Each structure stands twice: as C-alpha cells, then as structure tokens.
Amino acid sequence: MTEKEKMLAGQWYNANFDAQLMQERALVKDLCLELNMTRLHDLIRRRKILREILPNVDTEAVKILSPFMVDYGYNIFMGAGTFLNHNVIMLDCAEIRLGKKVFVGPNCGFYTAIHPFDIVKRAEGLEIAKPIVIGDDVWIGGDVTILAGVKIGSGSVIGAKSLVTKDIPANVLAYGNPARVVKKIGVETLLV
C-alpha cells in the first residue's frame, strides 16, 4: 500500500518523506500561489486555476477570496453558495466537506492531520488524518480553527476566534477555546 493509499484510508502514513505526496503538495501549492497572485476581477483565470486546485468542487458555484491554501485539493468538497473569505487554509489530508451556503470568515484553518505524541514517530514523518464535515448554512466566524475529525451540524454558527476540537450539533451557537455550545438557535433567532 502506498503512503497516499494509507492517507486516504485513514491509516498512519508518512507525510514528510514520501516522494509522491511531497510532489502533489508542491504542485498544488504552486497553483495556490498562482491563484493568490491573480487579480480578483480576472474571474476566468481564477476559475481555471481553482478547477485545477479543487477538482471535486463546482468552482462557479462557490466564491473563494485570496489568499487561499490547501495541501492536496482533491480531498475538498463544497456545496453551492459557499463563500471562503481571505486567508483560509485547508490542510486536506483527509476529506474536508462543506455543505451548501457555508460562510467562512477570514483567517480560518481546517486541519485534518494528527501527529503522534511520540517524538520518534513524529520525527519519522508519521501522521494520520481524520475528515472534517460541515453541514449546510453554517457560519464560521473569523480566525476559527477546526481540528481533525470534527463535524458541525447544519445551521450552526461558530463564533470568531474559536478552536473547534469536538463535534458541534445542528442549529446552535458555539464559541470559545475550546468551542462549546452556548445556546440553541433557529431562523427566528438569526433574524433578530
């Protein structure tokens, strides 16, 4: 089994010293750099580059502002109407799934990799990745970090500067470090 196959299967794999994974990351990071240097009004060029970075996303149905950075790109899925503000980082060693109409504030990070606590194994480049799943109509405030394995239910709001380490149910307001549910919300709450 290759290191990439192990990564995609959710097993421990060598991320730092595997030639295939290193090359894939380098190629997509070059594309991200190209995207980030492209003017926002040059929609044709931006969409062309985004299609290469995110082959599983309808790039005409989402809006992504620069700068934007990913590890692989092919593990990212987004629903129509999703918006990513400036400086979003998606380290997609496992799948990152954003539903429809997800709003992501600036300076947010989605981190799927988990490194070993054991210093020797960590130095060997081992890691394991767990998916991140975000439901429909979620609003993620600025400077939010979402860690590996987290699921956020549809309709929820994550307050700015939060660190999301555990699942958040649907239709709640959560914030803090670590993020915790503060109250249940619904359509009527959001209109106030």
Rosetta blueprint (number, residue, H / E / L):
1 M L
2 T L
3 E H
4 K H
5 E H
6 K H
7 M H
8 L H
9 A L
10 G L
11 Q L
12 W L
13 Y E
14 N E
15 A L
16 N L
17 F L
18 D L
19 A H
20 Q H
21 L H
22 M H
23 Q H
24 E H
25 R H
26 A H
27 L H
28 V H
29 K H
30 D H
31 L H
32 C H
33 L H
34 E H
35 L H
36 N H
37 M L
38 T L
39 R L
40 L L
41 H L
42 D L
43 L H
44 I H
45 R H
46 R H
47 R H
48 K H
49 I H
50 L H
51 R H
52 E H
53 I H
54 L L
55 P L
56 N L
57 V L
58 D L
59 T L
60 E L
61 A L
62 V L
63 K E
64 I E
65 L L
66 S L
67 P L
68 F E
69 M E
70 V E
71 D L
72 Y L
73 G L
74 Y L
75 N L
76 I E
77 F E
78 M E
79 G L
80 A L
81 G L
82 T L
83 F E
84 L E
85 N L
86 H L
87 N L
88 V E
89 I E
90 M E
91 L E
92 D L
93 C L
94 A L
95 E L
96 I E
97 R E
98 L E
99 G L
100 K L
101 K L
102 V L
103 F E
104 V E
105 G L
106 P L
107 N L
108 C L
109 G E
110 F E
111 Y E
112 T L
113 A E
114 I E
115 H L
116 P L
117 F L
118 D L
119 I H
120 V H
121 K H
122 R H
123 A H
124 E L
125 G L
126 L E
127 E E
128 I E
129 A E
130 K L
131 P L
132 I E
133 V E
134 I E
135 G L
136 D L
137 D L
138 V L
139 W E
140 I E
141 G L
142 G L
143 D L
144 V L
145 T E
146 I E
147 L E
148 A L
149 G L
150 V L
151 K E
152 I E
153 G L
154 S L
155 G L
156 S L
157 V E
158 I E
159 G L
160 A L
161 K L
162 S L
163 L E
164 V E
165 T L
166 K L
167 D L
168 I E
169 P L
170 A L
171 N L
172 V E
173 L E
174 A E
175 Y E
176 G E
177 N L
178 P L
179 A E
180 R E
181 V E
182 V E
183 K E
184 K E
185 I L
186 G L
187 V H
188 E H
189 T H
190 L H
191 L L
192 V L
